[in-house]
Amino acid sequence: MKNLVSVIIPTWNREETLIKAIQSVQNQTHKDLEILVCDDGSTDNTKKLVSRIISKDSRVKWIAGKHSGRPAIPRNNGLKNSRGNWIAFLDSDDKWDKNKLTKQLNYAKKNNCEAICTNAERILDNQNTGSYLSIFQKKRFTIFDLIKSNHVICSSVLVKKQLIIEAGQFPEEEKFTAIEDYVLWLRVATTTDFSFINENLVDYSDEPQKSIRSVRDSNGIHPVLINNIFWQIRNFNSRSIWILIKLIIQLIK
């Protein structure tokens, strides 16, 4: 159980990409894992296809849900049903390098860290671009780095479950749709830095029709920063005063 990784894959009508995402987790060199496919009310053949996989691999589990249109809800459903000490997230149109979890767990053990993310390769029109999604060069993200911009790629994250629970999980309010991960990472970063492995261990689908990006752009980061101001006030600690100052400065820029 110590190194059991619960992999949470939220999905909605992604039958054409979901299977490859699941297979990339099944093929991990780290085998002590469970795969939670968290449905958001799919109406295509998603459930039927996943059922076939479940019949052959008991590590895969189907978590049913009603359609919400908010990724936070199926992700939180996955958290409620997870058994692992570690949590990883994978979007249903992304894929992992087979050594991703092994590299992250080894890094965590060597460096005594509880939140690790990696770089990713941008996939456009189903073609590898060879380009890194993040241009960040440091070995860790502090909350002060994240206040400026969300450098954390959700499909790359491996984090201790307890940190997510303490941070209140993903916010499910509609106003945070497509930026709910940013809200959570800021809260987690209040407690610990994110270690960063600057390797492309994720194939990140960046298709033009991926509406989540346009929603993220239109929502902006101000609601996230304001939310974190109130979070810091409610959960005040020795770092909060400096974090609050940085948040306010970023808001008035």
Secondary structure, 3 states (H helix, E strand, C coil): CCCCEEEEEEECCCHHHHHHHHHHHHCCCCCCEEEEEEECCCCCCHHHHHHHHHCCCCCEEEECCCCCCCCHHHHHHHHHHCCCCEEEECCCCCEECCCHHHHHHHHHHHHCCCEEEEEEEEEECCEEEEEECCCCCCCEECHHHHHHCCCCCHHHCEEEHHHHHHCCCCCCCHHHCCCHHHHHHHHHHHHCCEEEEEEEEEEEECCCCCHHHHHHHHHCCHHHHHHHHHHHHHCCCCCHHHHHHHHHHHHHC
